[in-house]
Amino acid sequence: MQTATVEAPAIGAAPLRTARQHFEILDGLRGIAAIVVVIFHFLEIVYTDYSKNFAGHGFLAVDFFFCLSGFVIAYAYDDRIEKMGLGKFLKARLIRLHPLVILGSVLGLLALFFDPFATAAPAYSAGKIALIFLMSVLVIPFPVMADRFFNLFGLNAPAWSLFWEYVANIVYGFILWKLDKRILLVMAVIAAAWLTYVGHKAGNVMGGWGKDNFRDGAARISFSFLAGMLVYRYNFIIKNKLGFTGLTVLLVAALLMPWFKLNWLAEVLVVVLYFPLLIALGAGSTLRSRMEGICNFSGKISYPLYMTHYMVMWAFANYNQQNKPDTGTVAWIVSCGVIVLIAFAYVVMVWFDTPVRKYLSEKSK
């Protein structure tokens, strides 16, 4: 999930390739989306009826991540993957993504054994737990934990989206970067139709994370990754003065929108039309100097936050089941929990993710 920013060219101009900086506003938006995901995961434990959860559409942040990833990968690699080669590209993606996959698996394993609110020891043999952990580290879906709703990755549930991210990166490395943008556009239209079918059939577009909705994840990544690539390939960069604050409002509005009678259609429209537009606006907006630090911090903690927060969710689920906290208590726990998890993500970023990636990058040269 690399990011990049550069002064946005006018629509129709040739893509800029003179400098590779960070798209800092898009970085910042990714962090906001990660925070909303954490809030969503807390609240879905308490409010199983998503229509009563004010963050009930927080899961759409994953589709925003997928779209942003397609844009950034195309920007960062379209003009150099042929020279660097498939092997180096995949190695670069592994170095960027996999250290936190491993850490998230380790934290999930520790949480399984040391959950302070668990009423019984894990109901799995040592061999099965070892296999679950190995599959998690290798990002191989293994939905066998019935007590965890058959998540693809029972130790660290959010890793389901990393599985699909890896699939998209592999397909990009082998095929997508070579294809003309008109072919990509046709593929995106087909993927949009597929996503619409999935949304109508399921009543939402939140699948992909578990055994029974595994294939829905393919529809989600297929459209959004291609859409992000197309924003870059067609140079759909919209200059504007919304800035980080204005675009944060627009992003949060989608993630916190209420439930509608045709809820599945609203979700499809957000993913198919609204998120690519936000990427185009984010890439073309101007960052004010006073917001630069916030955007940088938000972007840097986004991936560590996403990949390390779920160890707390299983413990919170056990706590909630035992104590049935009132609304005020839930609000206090969620507010404090989000702050603590952001702080923990920062520590992980400083003391683990950044140095490990730096070491691996140097060793791979």
Backbone torsions as a table, in degrees:
resi	resn	phi	psi	omega
1	MET	NA	59.1	177.7
2	GLN	-73.3	159.0	178.1
3	THR	-133.5	164.7	-179.0
4	ALA	-156.3	145.1	172.2
5	THR	-134.3	147.4	-179.9
6	VAL	-157.6	156.7	178.8
7	GLU	-59.5	129.0	-172.9
8	ALA	-72.0	130.6	174.4
9	PRO	-77.6	163.1	176.3
10	ALA	-68.8	150.9	178.5
11	ILE	-59.7	132.4	179.9
12	GLY	98.4	-16.0	178.2
13	ALA	-77.5	162.4	177.0
14	ALA	-67.2	142.3	-179.9
15	PRO	-58.3	139.5	178.7
16	LEU	-71.6	136.2	177.5
17	ARG	-136.3	17.3	-174.3
18	THR	-83.5	-22.5	-178.8
19	ALA	-151.4	146.4	178.1
20	ARG	-116.3	96.7	177.7
21	GLN	-110.2	-167.2	177.6
22	HIS	-102.8	137.8	168.3
23	PHE	-77.8	87.7	-167.5
24	GLU	-65.9	-35.2	178.8
25	ILE	-67.3	-41.1	176.6
26	LEU	-64.0	-37.9	173.2
27	ASP	-56.1	-49.4	-178.7
28	GLY	-62.4	-40.1	179.1
29	LEU	-65.0	-35.1	177.4
30	ARG	-61.9	-39.0	177.3
31	GLY	-66.1	-40.9	176.9
32	ILE	-60.9	-43.7	179.4
33	ALA	-62.0	-39.4	179.0
34	ALA	-64.3	-39.6	178.2
35	ILE	-63.7	-42.2	178.7
36	VAL	-63.6	-37.3	176.7
37	VAL	-59.3	-43.9	179.5
38	VAL	-61.0	-45.9	178.6
39	ILE	-61.3	-43.5	178.4
40	PHE	-58.6	-45.1	-178.7
41	HIS	-65.7	-37.6	173.9
42	PHE	-60.4	-51.8	-169.8
43	LEU	-75.5	-26.8	179.0
44	GLU	-68.5	-21.4	175.8
45	ILE	-69.6	-36.8	-177.7
46	VAL	-85.5	-44.0	-175.8
47	TYR	-111.9	89.7	-178.8
48	THR	-70.4	-18.8	172.1
49	ASP	-87.5	104.5	-173.0
50	TYR	-63.6	-23.3	179.2
51	SER	-68.2	-16.6	178.8
52	LYS	-101.6	5.4	-178.5
53	ASN	-105.9	116.7	-175.1
54	PHE	-65.0	-19.7	175.4
55	ALA	-106.4	28.9	-173.6
56	GLY	-64.4	-15.7	176.0
57	HIS	-105.4	15.5	-179.0
58	GLY	-60.5	-24.7	179.6
59	PHE	-63.6	-20.7	178.4
60	LEU	-64.9	-14.4	175.6
61	ALA	-56.9	-32.4	179.7
62	VAL	-63.5	-39.2	177.6
63	ASP	-66.8	-34.0	174.2
64	PHE	-64.3	-43.8	176.6
65	PHE	-57.4	-45.9	-178.2
66	PHE	-61.5	-43.3	-179.8
67	CYS	-66.1	-43.4	178.0
68	LEU	-62.8	-38.6	179.2
69	SER	-63.0	-43.4	178.1
70	GLY	-60.3	-41.5	178.5
71	PHE	-63.5	-48.3	-175.1
72	VAL	-69.2	-41.8	179.0
73	ILE	-62.3	-44.4	178.6
74	ALA	-62.4	-43.4	179.6
75	TYR	-63.2	-43.7	-172.8
76	ALA	-79.1	-27.8	-169.6
77	TYR	-124.7	-14.9	-175.6
78	ASP	-52.5	-40.6	-173.8
79	ASP	-96.4	6.0	-179.0
80	ARG	-138.7	-4.8	-178.0
81	ILE	-67.3	-32.8	179.2
82	GLU	-63.2	-40.6	-179.3
83	LYS	-73.2	-41.3	-176.6
84	MET	-77.6	-26.5	178.1
85	GLY	90.3	155.3	-177.6
86	LEU	-62.0	-42.3	-177.7
87	GLY	-60.0	-46.6	-179.8
88	LYS	-67.4	-35.3	177.4
89	PHE	-62.6	-49.9	-178.7
90	LEU	-65.2	-35.6	177.4
91	LYS	-64.6	-40.7	178.2
92	ALA	-62.4	-39.6	179.5
93	ARG	-69.4	-37.9	176.7
94	LEU	-62.6	-44.2	179.8
95	ILE	-63.1	-37.6	-179.1
96	ARG	-70.9	-39.6	-169.5
97	LEU	-102.7	-34.9	-163.7
98	HIS	-77.8	-30.2	178.2
99	PRO	-53.9	-39.9	179.9
100	LEU	-78.0	-22.9	171.6
101	VAL	-62.9	-45.1	180.0
102	ILE	-66.6	-46.2	179.9
103	LEU	-61.9	-43.0	178.5
104	GLY	-59.7	-36.5	178.0
105	SER	-68.2	-41.7	178.3
106	VAL	-63.0	-45.4	179.0
107	LEU	-63.0	-39.4	178.0
108	GLY	-63.7	-38.5	177.8
109	LEU	-65.5	-44.6	178.0
110	LEU	-61.7	-41.0	179.9
111	ALA	-64.7	-32.2	179.2
112	LEU	-62.9	-37.0	-176.3
113	PHE	-93.0	-26.8	-172.2
114	PHE	-118.3	26.3	175.6
115	ASP	-66.1	116.4	-176.7
116	PRO	-68.7	-14.5	-177.1
117	PHE	-108.0	3.5	177.9
118	ALA	-72.9	139.0	-177.5
119	THR	-94.0	-11.9	-179.0
120	ALA	-149.3	161.0	177.1
121	ALA	-68.1	157.7	178.4
122	PRO	-53.9	132.5	-175.5
123	ALA	-88.5	47.1	-178.8
124	TYR	-137.6	147.5	176.4
125	SER	-70.2	161.2	178.9
126	ALA	-59.5	-40.1	179.4
127	GLY	-63.7	-41.0	-179.5
128	LYS	-69.6	-38.5	177.2
129	ILE	-63.9	-40.4	177.5
130	ALA	-61.9	-40.1	179.6
131	LEU	-68.8	-41.6	176.7
132	ILE	-59.3	-43.6	179.4
133	PHE	-64.8	-43.7	-179.7
134	LEU	-62.0	-44.3	178.6
135	MET	-62.8	-36.4	178.5
136	SER	-65.7	-44.2	179.8
137	VAL	-64.5	-36.2	-178.5
138	LEU	-87.5	-1.0	-178.5
139	VAL	56.1	46.5	174.7
140	ILE	-109.4	116.1	-177.6
141	PRO	-53.3	133.6	-177.3
142	PHE	-148.4	72.3	-173.9
143	PRO	-82.1	80.4	-176.1
144	VAL	-119.7	-3.7	-175.7
145	MET	-92.6	95.5	-176.7
146	ALA	-62.2	-34.9	-179.7
147	ASP	-72.3	-8.3	176.1
148	ARG	-118.5	33.0	170.6
149	PHE	59.6	28.4	178.5
150	PHE	53.7	42.2	171.5
151	ASN	-58.6	147.0	176.6
152	LEU	-57.1	-33.4	179.1
153	PHE	-131.7	94.9	-173.8
154	GLY	-65.8	-27.6	-179.2
155	LEU	-79.0	-31.7	-179.0
156	ASN	-146.4	85.2	-170.6
157	ALA	-51.7	-40.7	-177.8
158	PRO	-62.8	-12.9	-179.8
159	ALA	-63.4	-12.6	177.9
160	TRP	-58.4	-38.6	-178.9
161	SER	-72.7	-27.1	176.0
162	LEU	-69.9	-34.0	174.7
163	PHE	-57.7	-49.2	-178.9
164	TRP	-69.9	-31.3	175.0
165	GLU	-62.1	-44.2	177.2
166	TYR	-62.3	-42.8	177.9
167	VAL	-57.6	-46.7	-179.6
168	ALA	-62.9	-40.4	179.6
169	ASN	-65.0	-40.6	179.0
170	ILE	-65.6	-45.4	178.9
171	VAL	-63.3	-39.4	176.7
172	TYR	-60.8	-47.3	-176.9
173	GLY	-63.2	-34.2	-179.4
174	PHE	-85.7	-38.3	-166.8
175	ILE	-130.0	-55.3	-163.2
176	LEU	-59.1	-38.2	-176.9
177	TRP	-63.8	-22.8	-178.4
178	LYS	-82.2	-18.9	-169.5
179	LEU	-82.7	143.1	175.1
180	ASP	-63.9	149.2	-176.5
181	LYS	-63.3	-26.4	178.2
182	ARG	-69.4	-35.7	175.3
183	ILE	-67.3	-41.7	177.5
184	LEU	-61.1	-37.2	179.4
185	LEU	-64.4	-43.4	177.6
186	VAL	-61.9	-43.7	178.9
187	MET	-61.7	-39.6	179.9
188	ALA	-66.6	-38.3	177.6
189	VAL	-63.6	-43.2	177.3
190	ILE	-63.2	-42.6	179.2
191	ALA	-64.2	-36.0	177.7
192	ALA	-64.8	-40.4	177.1
193	ALA	-64.1	-40.5	177.2
194	TRP	-62.0	-45.8	179.1
195	LEU	-62.8	-39.1	177.8
196	THR	-62.8	-42.5	177.2
197	TYR	-62.0	-45.9	-179.9
198	VAL	-61.3	-44.6	-179.9
199	GLY	-62.6	-43.4	179.7
200	HIS	-65.4	-42.1	-177.8
201	LYS	-67.8	-43.5	-176.0
202	ALA	-88.3	-19.6	-175.7
203	GLY	85.6	3.4	178.4
204	ASN	-167.8	175.8	178.1
205	VAL	-120.4	36.8	-175.3
206	MET	-98.0	9.1	-176.5
207	GLY	-78.4	176.7	178.3
208	GLY	114.8	-13.5	-171.8
209	TRP	-95.1	-14.5	-172.4
210	GLY	-134.2	176.0	-176.1
211	LYS	-59.6	-41.4	-173.3
212	ASP	-84.7	-12.5	-179.9
213	ASN	-126.1	22.3	-175.4
214	PHE	-51.4	-48.7	-174.2
215	ARG	-67.7	-21.8	177.5
216	ASP	-61.9	-31.2	178.2
217	GLY	-63.1	-33.3	177.9
218	ALA	-63.9	-39.3	178.1
219	ALA	-65.5	-40.8	-178.0
220	ARG	-65.6	-48.5	-178.8
221	ILE	-69.8	-35.6	-177.0
222	SER	-60.2	-49.5	-178.4
223	PHE	-71.0	-52.3	-169.7
224	SER	-65.8	-39.5	178.2
225	PHE	-64.1	-44.5	177.8
226	LEU	-63.7	-39.7	179.3
227	ALA	-61.7	-42.2	177.6
228	GLY	-62.8	-42.6	176.4
229	MET	-59.7	-40.7	-177.4
230	LEU	-69.2	-33.1	175.3
231	VAL	-57.8	-41.4	178.1
232	TYR	-74.1	-48.8	-174.5
233	ARG	-61.7	-38.5	178.4
234	TYR	-89.1	5.8	177.8
235	ASN	54.0	41.3	-178.4
236	PHE	-81.9	69.5	-178.9
237	ILE	-109.1	120.2	-174.7
238	ILE	-106.4	110.2	177.3
239	LYS	-66.8	135.8	-178.0
240	ASN	-161.7	170.3	-179.4
241	LYS	-115.3	23.2	-179.7
242	LEU	-64.8	-35.3	179.4
243	GLY	68.1	-179.2	-177.5
244	PHE	-63.1	-40.7	-177.9
245	THR	-64.3	-49.0	-179.2
246	GLY	-62.5	-41.3	-179.2
247	LEU	-72.8	-29.9	174.1
248	THR	-63.0	-42.3	177.5
249	VAL	-60.1	-44.1	-179.0
250	LEU	-65.6	-39.6	179.1
251	LEU	-68.1	-47.9	-178.5
252	VAL	-63.4	-34.4	178.5
253	ALA	-58.9	-37.9	178.5
254	ALA	-73.2	-40.9	-176.7
255	LEU	-74.1	-23.2	-179.4
256	LEU	-111.3	15.0	-179.4
257	MET	-63.8	151.6	178.9
258	PRO	-71.8	170.5	176.0
259	TRP	-85.2	142.8	-176.1
260	PHE	-116.5	168.8	177.0
261	LYS	-60.7	-45.0	174.4
262	LEU	-100.3	61.5	-172.9
263	ASN	-60.1	-41.7	-177.9
264	TRP	-60.7	-37.4	-179.6
265	LEU	-69.2	-39.6	177.3
266	ALA	-60.5	-42.5	179.8
267	GLU	-65.2	-42.8	178.9
268	VAL	-60.8	-44.1	-179.4
269	LEU	-64.1	-38.1	177.2
270	VAL	-61.4	-46.0	-177.3
271	VAL	-70.1	-42.5	-172.6
272	VAL	-79.3	-37.0	-174.7
273	LEU	-111.1	-45.9	-168.8
274	TYR	-74.7	-45.6	-177.3
275	PHE	-66.4	-43.6	174.3
276	PRO	-59.2	-36.2	176.9
277	LEU	-64.0	-41.3	178.2
278	LEU	-62.9	-39.2	177.1
279	ILE	-62.0	-44.1	179.0
280	ALA	-62.5	-40.8	178.5
281	LEU	-69.9	-41.6	-179.9
282	GLY	-64.1	-37.5	178.9
283	ALA	-71.2	-24.1	-176.6
284	GLY	-103.8	1.2	-176.6
285	SER	-88.0	160.7	-179.3
286	THR	-98.6	130.7	179.6
287	LEU	-93.2	123.7	176.5
288	ARG	-77.8	144.6	-172.6
289	SER	-58.1	-35.2	-177.4
290	ARG	-71.0	-15.0	179.3
291	MET	-99.1	-3.8	-174.7
292	GLU	-61.8	-45.1	-179.5
293	GLY	-62.9	-40.3	179.4
294	ILE	-64.4	-44.8	179.6
295	CYS	-62.3	-44.1	-179.8
296	ASN	-62.2	-45.7	179.4
297	PHE	-63.0	-46.1	-178.8
298	SER	-59.2	-44.4	-179.9
299	GLY	-66.4	-40.8	-175.9
300	LYS	-68.7	-34.4	-177.9
301	ILE	-89.6	-5.6	-172.7
302	SER	-61.7	-51.8	-177.4
303	TYR	-71.0	-44.3	174.1
304	PRO	-58.4	-39.3	178.8
305	LEU	-63.7	-45.6	-177.7
306	TYR	-63.1	-39.2	-172.3
307	MET	-91.1	-6.3	-178.2
308	THR	-119.7	-4.9	-171.3
309	HIS	-81.8	-19.5	-168.7
310	TYR	-75.9	-15.3	175.1
311	MET	-59.1	-30.0	179.6
312	VAL	-77.0	-28.7	-173.3
313	MET	-67.3	-40.0	178.8
314	TRP	-66.0	-38.3	177.2
315	ALA	-65.1	-41.7	178.3
316	PHE	-64.5	-36.7	178.4
317	ALA	-62.4	-42.4	177.6
318	ASN	-66.8	-40.2	176.7
319	TYR	-61.6	-45.8	-178.6
320	ASN	-63.1	-40.4	-180.0
321	GLN	-65.1	-36.0	-177.4
322	GLN	-80.5	-36.7	-169.0
323	ASN	-110.0	-16.8	-179.9
324	LYS	45.6	61.4	-176.2
325	PRO	-63.8	150.7	177.9
326	ASP	-77.5	175.4	-174.9
327	THR	-60.1	-41.6	-179.9
328	GLY	-62.6	-42.5	179.4
329	THR	-65.8	-41.3	178.1
330	VAL	-60.9	-44.4	-179.9
331	ALA	-60.1	-42.0	-179.9
332	TRP	-66.1	-44.4	-178.7
333	ILE	-64.6	-45.4	-178.6
334	VAL	-64.8	-44.2	-179.5
335	SER	-61.1	-49.5	179.5
336	CYS	-67.5	-39.0	-179.3
337	GLY	-61.5	-42.3	179.6
338	VAL	-63.0	-44.1	179.9
339	ILE	-61.8	-46.2	-179.7
340	VAL	-63.4	-41.5	-179.3
341	LEU	-67.7	-34.9	175.2
342	ILE	-64.7	-44.0	178.2
343	ALA	-61.9	-42.1	178.5
344	PHE	-64.4	-40.4	178.2
345	ALA	-61.3	-37.8	178.2
346	TYR	-64.7	-43.5	177.8
347	VAL	-61.4	-44.8	178.2
348	VAL	-59.9	-43.1	-179.9
349	MET	-62.3	-44.7	-175.9
350	VAL	-74.0	-43.8	-170.2
351	TRP	-98.4	-11.5	-179.6
352	PHE	-128.1	-64.5	-169.4
353	ASP	-61.8	-53.0	-177.6
354	THR	-62.4	-51.5	179.9
355	PRO	-64.9	-36.6	179.0
356	VAL	-65.5	-45.4	179.5
357	ARG	-64.7	-37.4	177.7
358	LYS	-63.2	-44.5	179.3
359	TYR	-62.5	-46.9	-178.2
360	LEU	-65.3	-38.0	179.0
361	SER	-64.0	-41.8	179.0
362	GLU	-67.8	-38.2	-179.6
363	LYS	-69.8	-26.1	-176.4
364	SER	-84.5	-8.1	-178.0
365	LYS	-72.1	NA	NA
